Amino acid sequence: MDIIVIGAGVIGLTSAIRLSEAGHRVRVHAQAPAAATTSAVAAAVWYPYQAFPQDAVNRWAAVTYAELVRLADDPRAGIVQRSGIELYRGAPPDPWWRDAVPDFRHASGSELPPGYAGGYAFSAPVVEMPRYLPYLEARLAAAGGAMTLVSYAALDQALADADVVINCAGLGARGFGDHDLVAIRGQIVRVAQIGLDRFIFDEDHPDGVTYIVPRISDIILGGTAQHGAESLAVDAMTADAIIRRCCALEPRLRGATVLEHRVGLRPGRHTVRLEAAAHPRGRLIHNYGHGGAGVTLAWGCADDVAALVMRSSA
Ligand SMILES: Cc1cc2nc3c(=O)[nH]c(=O)nc-3n(C[C@H](O)[C@H](O)[C@H](O)COP(=O)(O)OP(=O)(O)OC[C@H]3O[C@@H](n4cnc5c(N)ncnc54)[C@H](O)[C@@H]3O)c2cc1C
């Protein structure tokens, strides 16, 4: 089949790889290259954050967890398996995603910093996006996939030029008429590695979502999750507050060299939209709206896209 994938973020590239490696002729058409997408800003730790519905997300997340663990064996992919903790001020129930994580357990009291009453201890793949996205691009090229900068005003244009179109435009799908998408603004600080190897999350911090994600060559400090906010400008006061909260959780971060400030807009939606859609101009499959979990869900979603393409050709 001749397939156009719209979007060169983690969702588009992963879908394109699955389809190319299955033998289809795949062209990725995107307004912005991978390095300039929201995906390039992601922390990116495996964690099903702000993505729905839970049952499908659980399934996609479990598939992706296994795939990322497998890819961590390839140094070109920029993935490392890390242990860490998610902190709570009360005693949390089991999370809905616990079965997706092989070594999930509740943290013991001695593992909790002062002020916290409970937590989850688990391991998860941590993905360094400035390495991972070029790895995905190279893997796509090796499978025969092509990548071109194209900006679509409407899906009809792409449908006229391919057997099947896969819409992986993230927040850009608003331009194709989806008014259910909402930006969830995320600001982060990238600091130099200082020898940290454990992630720490405090999603319910009273001053804002707080996380420390040590990647291979740097550490991401977060963050924000501002629904409906669309400014890509770095806010200096927000950055200071992120650094303060993260240093309180991990005092060794005091004095770590700040490398960069970044802002990205997560593609928030009440549910991920992954389905074949009837379109008068041709065959169309949507795969967007992954909220704060695009990296966490990409391989599971790509498998479903490949299955839908197979079904549409039968
Ligand atoms: C601060 C921050 C931290 C995050 N941390 C994590 C994390 O730890 N783990 C995790 O799993 N996720 C994380 N995320 C979420 C993750 O980044 C997103 O879910 C993911 O990037 C969505 O990928 P995508 O490919 O759908 O969209 P994008 O990366 O936005 O890519 C969309 C693509 O579509 C193209 N496009 C859009 N409109 C058009 C058009 N009209 N024509 C042609 N092309 C078009 C764009 O140019 C782009 O290439 C984080 C996000 C942020 C902002």
The ligand as an ORCA input file, in Angstrom:
! r2SCAN-3c Opt
* xyz 0 1
  C       7.174     19.125     28.990
  C       6.655     17.816     28.435
  C       7.033     16.626     29.031
  C       6.564     15.411     28.537
  N       6.992     14.267     29.115
  C       6.544     13.074     28.644
  C       6.999     11.862     29.241
  O       7.795     11.871     30.176
  N       6.524     10.683     28.714
  C       5.641     10.651     27.668
  O       5.244      9.568     27.256
  N       5.197     11.796     27.103
  C       5.616     13.000     27.571
  N       5.150     14.163     27.015
  C       4.057     14.097     26.023
  C       4.567     13.819     24.623
  O       5.559     14.760     24.300
  C       3.406     13.902     23.620
  O       2.361     13.042     23.997
  C       3.905     13.496     22.231
  O       4.994     14.308     21.875
  C       2.826     13.589     21.184
  O       3.436     13.170     19.987
  P       2.770     13.411     18.573
  O       3.673     12.759     17.589
  O       1.338     13.050     18.610
  O       2.779     15.008     18.385
  P       3.941     16.030     18.013
  O       5.235     15.654     18.595
  O       3.392     17.381     18.310
  O       4.087     15.893     16.429
  C       3.058     16.319     15.562
  C       3.568     16.332     14.132
  O       2.494     16.653     13.266
  C       2.886     17.694     12.361
  N       1.729     18.453     11.935
  C       0.814     19.076     12.701
  N      -0.101     19.680     11.909
  C       0.259     19.422     10.628
  C      -0.276     19.786      9.344
  N      -1.380     20.544      9.227
  N       0.360     19.355      8.233
  C       1.487     18.596      8.321
  N       2.024     18.234      9.511
  C       1.424     18.644     10.637
  C       3.862     18.505     13.214
  O       4.646     19.360     12.385
  C       4.656     17.394     13.868
  O       5.633     16.911     12.990
  C       5.641     15.394     27.440
  C       5.284     16.601     26.847
  C       5.771     17.794     27.322
  C       5.385     19.070     26.641
*
